[in-house]
Amino acid sequence: MPDPVDMAFLFDVDNTLLDNDRIQRDIREHLEGSYGERARDRYWAIFQELWGELGYADYLGALERYRREELHDPRILRLASWLVDYPFAERLYPEALAAVRHARRLASSIVLSDGDAVFQPRKIERSGLWREFAGNVLVYIHKEQELDDVEHWYPARHYVLVDDKLRILDAVKKAWGERVTTVFVKQGHYAFDPTALAGYGEADRVINGIGEITRLSLSDLRHS
């Protein structure tokens, strides 16, 4: 294990650096425009079912399951290419890259994301984030349950976790306590959903957009 650094940033991806709500709207619009409303609704129902089973978004798994129902429609085979070739770099939030670069000037910076083992890494690669983080990327099924592994790969005396989900921030705060500063980014539907916010403690810092990271110093983030 490497020696711990003084501080490390941990950045979520979906609705923190990437506008995932917009990506999902594009997927629904593409499904409807190319395959019709019935295909759109059925794919999305399967997607939600699979998310409930797995605990993360599995776009390609939903496509595979949908294909079994539409085995004799060869048009469905084109959807996989559309998904993996989607222009994710165009869906980065304004100032997302500036925020990452600012954080990297201050301290070690790592992607800490949930997702599957194929589409989520592809999303991170195609968006340019893999390169921006110099390959420092972790993708788990439930990242808040993998903090020992995070520490194994990227040991630090103090962490700054940047995420749009208060549930994740609350869980990590309970686990790491004063060793982490939690930063709640109010972007995406989870950040404004009363159900998703209910019952969780407040984050150490609240920002209204990822670009606000560029205006924070180490002293702003050192103490929770």
C-alpha atoms as a printed R data frame, in Angstrom:
    type eleno elety resid chain resno       x       y       z
1   ATOM     1    CA   MET     A     1   0.000   0.000   0.000
2   ATOM     2    CA   PRO     A     2   1.382   3.465  -0.842
3   ATOM     3    CA   ASP     A     3   1.977   6.014   1.908
4   ATOM     4    CA   PRO     A     4  -1.086   8.162   2.559
5   ATOM     5    CA   VAL     A     5  -1.254  11.588   0.983
6   ATOM     6    CA   ASP     A     6  -2.408  14.549   3.028
7   ATOM     7    CA   MET     A     7  -5.707  15.003   1.151
8   ATOM     8    CA   ALA     A     8  -7.622  13.355  -1.675
9   ATOM     9    CA   PHE     A     9 -10.710  14.449  -3.587
10  ATOM    10    CA   LEU     A    10 -13.278  11.789  -4.483
11  ATOM    11    CA   PHE     A    11 -15.580  12.863  -7.312
12  ATOM    12    CA   ASP     A    12 -18.848  11.210  -8.223
13  ATOM    13    CA   VAL     A    13 -19.676  11.191 -11.964
14  ATOM    14    CA   ASP     A    14 -23.411  11.049 -12.706
15  ATOM    15    CA   ASN     A    15 -25.129  14.385 -12.050
16  ATOM    16    CA   THR     A    16 -21.941  15.626 -10.395
17  ATOM    17    CA   LEU     A    17 -19.603  15.987 -13.374
18  ATOM    18    CA   LEU     A    18 -21.895  14.634 -16.098
19  ATOM    19    CA   ASP     A    19 -25.483  15.729 -16.694
20  ATOM    20    CA   ASN     A    20 -26.918  12.243 -16.412
21  ATOM    21    CA   ASP     A    21 -30.521  13.485 -16.390
22  ATOM    22    CA   ARG     A    22 -29.909  14.914 -19.869
23  ATOM    23    CA   ILE     A    23 -28.303  11.666 -21.002
24  ATOM    24    CA   GLN     A    24 -31.353   9.702 -19.883
25  ATOM    25    CA   ARG     A    25 -33.670  12.115 -21.690
26  ATOM    26    CA   ASP     A    26 -31.610  11.630 -24.855
27  ATOM    27    CA   ILE     A    27 -31.861   7.855 -24.513
28  ATOM    28    CA   ARG     A    28 -35.643   8.009 -24.129
29  ATOM    29    CA   GLU     A    29 -35.954  10.364 -27.101
30  ATOM    30    CA   HIS     A    30 -33.752   8.128 -29.244
31  ATOM    31    CA   LEU     A    31 -35.757   5.048 -28.299
32  ATOM    32    CA   GLU     A    32 -39.020   6.745 -29.167
33  ATOM    33    CA   GLY     A    33 -37.737   8.252 -32.411
34  ATOM    34    CA   SER     A    34 -36.082   5.056 -33.649
35  ATOM    35    CA   TYR     A    35 -38.274   2.311 -32.205
36  ATOM    36    CA   GLY     A    36 -41.514   3.916 -31.046
37  ATOM    37    CA   GLU     A    37 -43.220   4.722 -27.750
38  ATOM    38    CA   ARG     A    38 -43.849   1.077 -26.886
39  ATOM    39    CA   ALA     A    39 -40.144   0.224 -27.158
40  ATOM    40    CA   ARG     A    40 -39.214   3.322 -25.156
41  ATOM    41    CA   ASP     A    41 -41.587   2.464 -22.329
42  ATOM    42    CA   ARG     A    42 -40.708  -1.237 -22.249
43  ATOM    43    CA   TYR     A    43 -36.945  -0.655 -22.274
44  ATOM    44    CA   TRP     A    44 -37.264   1.896 -19.493
45  ATOM    45    CA   ALA     A    45 -39.447  -0.414 -17.409
46  ATOM    46    CA   ILE     A    46 -36.815  -3.151 -17.731
47  ATOM    47    CA   PHE     A    47 -34.081  -0.628 -16.908
48  ATOM    48    CA   GLN     A    48 -35.862   0.347 -13.677
49  ATOM    49    CA   GLU     A    49 -36.507  -3.294 -12.770
50  ATOM    50    CA   LEU     A    50 -32.851  -4.133 -13.271
51  ATOM    51    CA   TRP     A    51 -31.761  -1.122 -11.247
52  ATOM    52    CA   GLY     A    52 -33.907  -2.385  -8.387
53  ATOM    53    CA   GLU     A    53 -32.344  -5.837  -8.653
54  ATOM    54    CA   LEU     A    54 -28.711  -4.742  -8.990
55  ATOM    55    CA   GLY     A    55 -28.575  -1.433  -7.195
56  ATOM    56    CA   TYR     A    56 -27.026   0.448 -10.103
57  ATOM    57    CA   ALA     A    57 -27.919   1.585 -13.601
58  ATOM    58    CA   ASP     A    58 -27.256  -1.137 -16.189
59  ATOM    59    CA   TYR     A    59 -28.108   0.253 -19.620
60  ATOM    60    CA   LEU     A    60 -26.568  -2.587 -21.596
61  ATOM    61    CA   GLY     A    61 -28.041  -5.228 -19.294
62  ATOM    62    CA   ALA     A    62 -31.476  -3.699 -19.845
63  ATOM    63    CA   LEU     A    63 -30.879  -3.812 -23.584
64  ATOM    64    CA   GLU     A    64 -29.901  -7.482 -23.420
65  ATOM    65    CA   ARG     A    65 -33.045  -8.310 -21.463
66  ATOM    66    CA   TYR     A    66 -35.215  -6.243 -23.810
67  ATOM    67    CA   ARG     A    67 -33.661  -7.975 -26.823
68  ATOM    68    CA   ARG     A    68 -34.887 -11.331 -25.544
69  ATOM    69    CA   GLU     A    69 -38.415  -9.984 -25.850
70  ATOM    70    CA   GLU     A    70 -37.771  -8.552 -29.339
71  ATOM    71    CA   LEU     A    71 -35.459 -11.227 -30.689
72  ATOM    72    CA   HIS     A    72 -36.871 -10.957 -34.213
73  ATOM    73    CA   ASP     A    73 -36.434  -7.202 -34.558
74  ATOM    74    CA   PRO     A    74 -32.933  -6.692 -35.998
75  ATOM    75    CA   ARG     A    75 -33.156  -2.921 -35.518
76  ATOM    76    CA   ILE     A    76 -32.565  -3.415 -31.799
77  ATOM    77    CA   LEU     A    77 -28.969  -4.467 -32.507
78  ATOM    78    CA   ARG     A    78 -28.149  -0.871 -33.453
79  ATOM    79    CA   LEU     A    79 -29.047   0.469 -30.026
80  ATOM    80    CA   ALA     A    80 -25.916  -0.951 -28.383
81  ATOM    81    CA   SER     A    81 -23.679   0.986 -30.763
82  ATOM    82    CA   TRP     A    82 -25.669   4.160 -30.179
83  ATOM    83    CA   LEU     A    83 -25.258   3.771 -26.421
84  ATOM    84    CA   VAL     A    84 -21.530   3.058 -26.352
85  ATOM    85    CA   ASP     A    85 -20.785   5.771 -28.934
86  ATOM    86    CA   TYR     A    86 -22.905   8.420 -27.215
87  ATOM    87    CA   PRO     A    87 -21.057  11.805 -27.055
88  ATOM    88    CA   PHE     A    88 -20.654  11.912 -23.281
89  ATOM    89    CA   ALA     A    89 -18.080  14.711 -23.496
90  ATOM    90    CA   GLU     A    90 -20.895  17.004 -24.662
91  ATOM    91    CA   ARG     A    91 -22.807  16.322 -21.448
92  ATOM    92    CA   LEU     A    92 -20.182  17.491 -18.985
93  ATOM    93    CA   TYR     A    93 -21.559  20.249 -16.794
94  ATOM    94    CA   PRO     A    94 -20.221  23.734 -17.453
95  ATOM    95    CA   GLU     A    95 -16.951  24.153 -15.521
96  ATOM    96    CA   ALA     A    96 -16.790  20.432 -14.683
97  ATOM    97    CA   LEU     A    97 -13.308  20.086 -16.158
98  ATOM    98    CA   ALA     A    98 -12.225  23.345 -14.541
99  ATOM    99    CA   ALA     A    99 -13.383  21.945 -11.193
100 ATOM   100    CA   VAL     A   100 -11.413  18.737 -11.700
101 ATOM   101    CA   ARG     A   101  -8.279  20.612 -12.730
102 ATOM   102    CA   HIS     A   102  -8.562  22.950  -9.766
103 ATOM   103    CA   ALA     A   103  -8.929  19.990  -7.407
104 ATOM   104    CA   ARG     A   104  -5.942  18.238  -8.959
105 ATOM   105    CA   ARG     A   105  -3.812  21.322  -8.333
106 ATOM   106    CA   LEU     A   106  -4.797  21.178  -4.672
107 ATOM   107    CA   ALA     A   107  -4.590  17.462  -3.958
108 ATOM   108    CA   SER     A   108  -4.865  13.939  -5.333
109 ATOM   109    CA   SER     A   109  -8.157  13.475  -7.192
110 ATOM   110    CA   ILE     A   110 -10.021  10.263  -7.941
111 ATOM   111    CA   VAL     A   111 -13.277   9.270  -9.625
112 ATOM   112    CA   LEU     A   112 -15.487   7.356  -7.183
113 ATOM   113    CA   SER     A   113 -18.549   6.078  -9.024
114 ATOM   114    CA   ASP     A   114 -21.206   3.387  -8.973
115 ATOM   115    CA   GLY     A   115 -22.098   1.387 -12.060
116 ATOM   116    CA   ASP     A   116 -21.605  -1.705 -14.162
117 ATOM   117    CA   ALA     A   117 -18.224  -2.959 -15.380
118 ATOM   118    CA   VAL     A   118 -18.686  -2.010 -19.066
119 ATOM   119    CA   PHE     A   119 -20.921   1.001 -19.685
120 ATOM   120    CA   GLN     A   120 -19.838   3.104 -16.705
121 ATOM   121    CA   PRO     A   121 -16.103   2.892 -17.528
122 ATOM   122    CA   ARG     A   122 -16.999   3.613 -21.157
123 ATOM   123    CA   LYS     A   123 -18.927   6.694 -20.062
124 ATOM   124    CA   ILE     A   124 -15.976   7.904 -17.995
125 ATOM   125    CA   GLU     A   125 -13.580   7.261 -20.889
126 ATOM   126    CA   ARG     A   126 -15.744   8.844 -23.602
127 ATOM   127    CA   SER     A   127 -16.424  11.935 -21.508
128 ATOM   128    CA   GLY     A   128 -12.697  12.594 -21.151
129 ATOM   129    CA   LEU     A   129 -12.808  12.154 -17.388
130 ATOM   130    CA   TRP     A   130 -10.544   9.097 -17.370
131 ATOM   131    CA   ARG     A   131  -7.812  11.203 -18.928
132 ATOM   132    CA   GLU     A   132  -8.483  14.210 -16.701
133 ATOM   133    CA   PHE     A   133  -8.106  12.033 -13.604
134 ATOM   134    CA   ALA     A   134  -4.955  10.413 -15.032
135 ATOM   135    CA   GLY     A   135  -6.547   6.968 -14.769
136 ATOM   136    CA   ASN     A   136  -7.413   7.321 -11.077
137 ATOM   137    CA   VAL     A   137 -10.849   5.753 -11.388
138 ATOM   138    CA   LEU     A   138 -12.845   3.503  -9.055
139 ATOM   139    CA   VAL     A   139 -16.240   2.049  -9.993
140 ATOM   140    CA   TYR     A   140 -18.200  -0.053  -7.510
141 ATOM   141    CA   ILE     A   141 -21.713  -1.389  -7.157
142 ATOM   142    CA   HIS     A   142 -22.273   0.367  -3.817
143 ATOM   143    CA   LYS     A   143 -19.331   2.702  -3.301
144 ATOM   144    CA   GLU     A   144 -20.346   3.708   0.206
145 ATOM   145    CA   GLN     A   145 -19.773   0.078   1.215
146 ATOM   146    CA   GLU     A   146 -16.285  -0.061  -0.299
147 ATOM   147    CA   LEU     A   147 -14.448   2.566   1.722
148 ATOM   148    CA   ASP     A   148 -11.795   0.119   2.922
149 ATOM   149    CA   ASP     A   149 -10.957  -0.585  -0.700
150 ATOM   150    CA   VAL     A   150 -10.886   3.128  -1.502
151 ATOM   151    CA   GLU     A   151  -8.369   3.585   1.303
152 ATOM   152    CA   HIS     A   152  -6.352   0.635   0.039
153 ATOM   153    CA   TRP     A   153  -5.906   2.102  -3.425
154 ATOM   154    CA   TYR     A   154  -5.816   5.785  -2.478
155 ATOM   155    CA   PRO     A   155  -4.843   6.214   1.183
156 ATOM   156    CA   ALA     A   156  -5.186   9.746   2.533
157 ATOM   157    CA   ARG     A   157  -5.310  11.417   5.903
158 ATOM   158    CA   HIS     A   158  -8.332  13.421   4.822
159 ATOM   159    CA   TYR     A   159 -10.856  13.008   2.010
160 ATOM   160    CA   VAL     A   160 -13.173  15.438   0.259
161 ATOM   161    CA   LEU     A   161 -16.199  13.648  -1.215
162 ATOM   162    CA   VAL     A   162 -18.102  15.536  -3.918
163 ATOM   163    CA   ASP     A   163 -21.483  14.005  -4.756
164 ATOM   164    CA   ASP     A   164 -25.068  14.883  -5.732
165 ATOM   165    CA   LYS     A   165 -26.631  12.215  -3.480
166 ATOM   166    CA   LEU     A   166 -27.121  13.150   0.153
167 ATOM   167    CA   ARG     A   167 -27.604   9.467   0.970
168 ATOM   168    CA   ILE     A   168 -24.056   8.671  -0.136
169 ATOM   169    CA   LEU     A   169 -22.565  11.681   1.621
170 ATOM   170    CA   ASP     A   170 -24.359  10.801   4.846
171 ATOM   171    CA   ALA     A   171 -23.214   7.174   4.756
172 ATOM   172    CA   VAL     A   172 -19.580   8.101   4.142
173 ATOM   173    CA   LYS     A   173 -19.670  10.756   6.861
174 ATOM   174    CA   LYS     A   174 -20.932   8.186   9.342
175 ATOM   175    CA   ALA     A   175 -18.134   5.820   8.352
176 ATOM   176    CA   TRP     A   176 -15.205   8.236   8.175
177 ATOM   177    CA   GLY     A   177 -16.319  10.989  10.528
178 ATOM   178    CA   GLU     A   178 -13.889  13.902  10.771
179 ATOM   179    CA   ARG     A   179 -11.636  12.299   8.165
180 ATOM   180    CA   VAL     A   180 -13.961  13.403   5.375
181 ATOM   181    CA   THR     A   181 -15.440  16.702   4.242
182 ATOM   182    CA   THR     A   182 -18.681  16.060   2.372
183 ATOM   183    CA   VAL     A   183 -19.633  18.419  -0.459
184 ATOM   184    CA   PHE     A   184 -23.228  18.262  -1.687
185 ATOM   185    CA   VAL     A   185 -23.600  19.415  -5.302
186 ATOM   186    CA   LYS     A   186 -27.181  20.539  -5.918
187 ATOM   187    CA   GLN     A   187 -27.464  19.270  -9.484
188 ATOM   188    CA   GLY     A   188 -29.729  16.631 -10.969
189 ATOM   189    CA   HIS     A   189 -33.079  15.332  -9.790
190 ATOM   190    CA   TYR     A   190 -31.807  13.494  -6.699
191 ATOM   191    CA   ALA     A   191 -30.519  16.761  -5.249
192 ATOM   192    CA   PHE     A   192 -34.049  18.215  -5.230
193 ATOM   193    CA   ASP     A   193 -36.179  15.134  -4.587
194 ATOM   194    CA   PRO     A   194 -37.706  15.394  -1.084
195 ATOM   195    CA   THR     A   195 -37.834  11.598  -0.822
196 ATOM   196    CA   ALA     A   196 -34.152  11.269  -1.730
197 ATOM   197    CA   LEU     A   197 -33.226  13.948   0.823
198 ATOM   198    CA   ALA     A   198 -35.386  12.838   3.731
199 ATOM   199    CA   GLY     A   199 -33.729  11.327   6.770
200 ATOM   200    CA   TYR     A   200 -30.110  12.191   5.979
201 ATOM   201    CA   GLY     A   201 -27.756  14.552   7.739
202 ATOM   202    CA   GLU     A   202 -26.605  17.767   6.162
203 ATOM   203    CA   ALA     A   203 -23.394  17.827   4.158
204 ATOM   204    CA   ASP     A   204 -20.430  19.813   5.420
205 ATOM   205    CA   ARG     A   205 -20.642  22.072   2.390
206 ATOM   206    CA   VAL     A   206 -23.397  22.740  -0.134
207 ATOM   207    CA   ILE     A   207 -22.653  24.127  -3.590
208 ATOM   208    CA   ASN     A   208 -25.155  24.974  -6.309
209 ATOM   209    CA   GLY     A   209 -22.999  23.826  -9.213
210 ATOM   210    CA   ILE     A   210 -19.802  21.883  -9.738
211 ATOM   211    CA   GLY     A   211 -18.023  25.025 -10.923
212 ATOM   212    CA   GLU     A   212 -18.092  26.402  -7.380
213 ATOM   213    CA   ILE     A   213 -15.296  23.941  -6.551
214 ATOM   214    CA   THR     A   214 -12.942  26.276  -8.409
215 ATOM   215    CA   ARG     A   215 -13.551  28.948  -5.780
216 ATOM   216    CA   LEU     A   216 -12.688  26.757  -2.797
217 ATOM   217    CA   SER     A   217  -9.257  26.475  -1.208
218 ATOM   218    CA   LEU     A   218  -7.759  23.709   0.900
219 ATOM   219    CA   SER     A   219  -8.536  25.671   4.030
220 ATOM   220    CA   ASP     A   220 -12.193  25.834   2.981
221 ATOM   221    CA   LEU     A   221 -12.301  22.062   2.788
222 ATOM   222    CA   ARG     A   222  -9.939  20.988   5.535
223 ATOM   223    CA   HIS     A   223 -12.378  21.200   8.398
224 ATOM   224    CA   SER     A   224 -15.866  19.725   8.344
